[in-house]
Each structure stands twice: as structure tokens, then as C-alpha cells.
């Protein structure tokens, strides 16, 4: 039986590209370029690349990029878009928990919940971080966005359950304060017009957890900020109103 995140991205690539949360690509890549000092020689790994929006934008700017994703549907669309844009990106179908790369990349990206934190267990989520760390060389940098546990922790459980701030979420949400997991029903319309109701299970993390997990993987410098769509910045202090956090880790 397909996992919920596999079911979600099946026959969803074109609809996905029209979602509001995909509109900030250019600004996000502007920030990423600045973080790597516009060094075109850097090899970049895009984990959970989806339809390739970040990978392709980086390739357009002259970077060598490898994009990996679990969804064949999303990768097919990514390859189409790369061809349309006349750029080369090495798109590979792979499980982010079991990446074969070792010391090969200067930068790893995991933007817009690219795999992490969608897995069924904390151990599976951690394996994604392990794979990313292993893929980087000893001077590598890791930039990811993930769900900010301070948001539901600060707001009452009732307010969080009834919140309309998360696109597409319907009633039936249950945020568990013991596990920091939100189980919800997501209703989407796929590329052929079929309405699907998907039982989501997402893990929220607080900054101290993310910091500890990354330190166990030998990252020495870990900075965490509020995540603003299309406007990543080190000036955005993380608050309880940020649904996501931006994490920058360096060895």
C-alpha cells in the first residue's frame, strides 16, 4: 500500500506547480546563491526536488545540480521543464533515506518539506538528515525548511485544529503534543480532475530538536530563522507565528 506522501504526489505534478507555496522560487534561489557566494563551481544536491523548480532555476544560473525525488510523476515533469528551459539537471529517482552519495556535494537543499518531515517515524526522518550529511563534503552546507513546532505549541490545540492558515487542510486535524505530529485530511484535485482525500501525518520540530539532530551528524554551525515564502533571509527571527523554519547548517 502506498504511503500518504507517495499517494499525494501521484498524478499531481501540474496541479502542484499552481499551488501558492511554489511561487517563491526566484527569491529563494537569490538567497541560496548569496549563501554560497555565487560560486558556480559548487555541486548542488536538491533532495525532494519535486518538479524541479529550485534545481532548474539554479541550472539556469549556471550551477551543476542533481535533483532526487521518490515520485516518478514529479520527476517526469521536472525533466520536461528542464528540456523546455534548455538546461541540464541530473534528475534521479531515489529514496532520501537511502541515498548512495558520499562526500560528493558542496551544498544540499531540502526546501518545502522535501521528504523531511513527512516520514512515519522519527527514525525515518533522521535517516533523511543522515543521507544529506553523508552526501556533503567536509566543507559542505545544508539548507532546509521544515515545520516549526513552536507554531502549534504556542497556539492552543483548538485554535490550531481550526486554523485556516494551512492551504487545503480540512477538518479532522489532530495535533499530538506528546509526539508533535499532526494527522489531518488533505483534499486535493489531481491533474486529471479527480478529488482525493489523503490522510497526512506530518512531524513538527522545535529548534532545539533540529539543532541537536544536526549536531549529532557533526554539523558545527546551525542557524535557524523564520521561513518566509520567496523571501528567505537571515534577518527573519523565528517566531511562534512562523509555520516553517529555515535551517542553515555547516560543518
Number of C-alpha atoms within 10 A of each C-alpha: 5 8 13 15 19 12 16 22 18 15 19 21 22 15 15 20 15 10 11 10 13 14 14 16 18 15 16 19 20 16 16 19 16 10 16 13 10 14 12 15 10 16 17 25 26 25 28 26 29 30 28 26 20 24 31 27 20 23 20 16 13 15 21 19 24 22 26 24 23 21 25 19 17 23 23 16 18 23 20 13 16 22 13 9 13 12 17 18 21 13 22 16 15 17 17 23 19 12 17 11 14 13 14 15 23 19 25 24 23 23 22 20 17 22 24 27 23 22 20 16 13 13 10 17 18 19 17 23 23 19 20 28 27 19 21 24 15 16 12 22 24 23 20 22 23 25 23 24 22 20 19 25 17 13 14 11 16 12 11 19 19 14 16 12 9 9 12 11 18 16 12 13 21 16 22 15 12 6 11 16 21 19 16 20 19 18 16 18 14 18 14 10 11 10 11 14 15 16 18 19 21 21 23 25 21 16 19 9 12 16 19 13 15 21 16 10 16 14 21 12 13 19 13 21 21 23 26 17 16 17 16 21 17 17 8 16 13 19 16 15 13 20 20 25 26 26 22 19 21 20 18
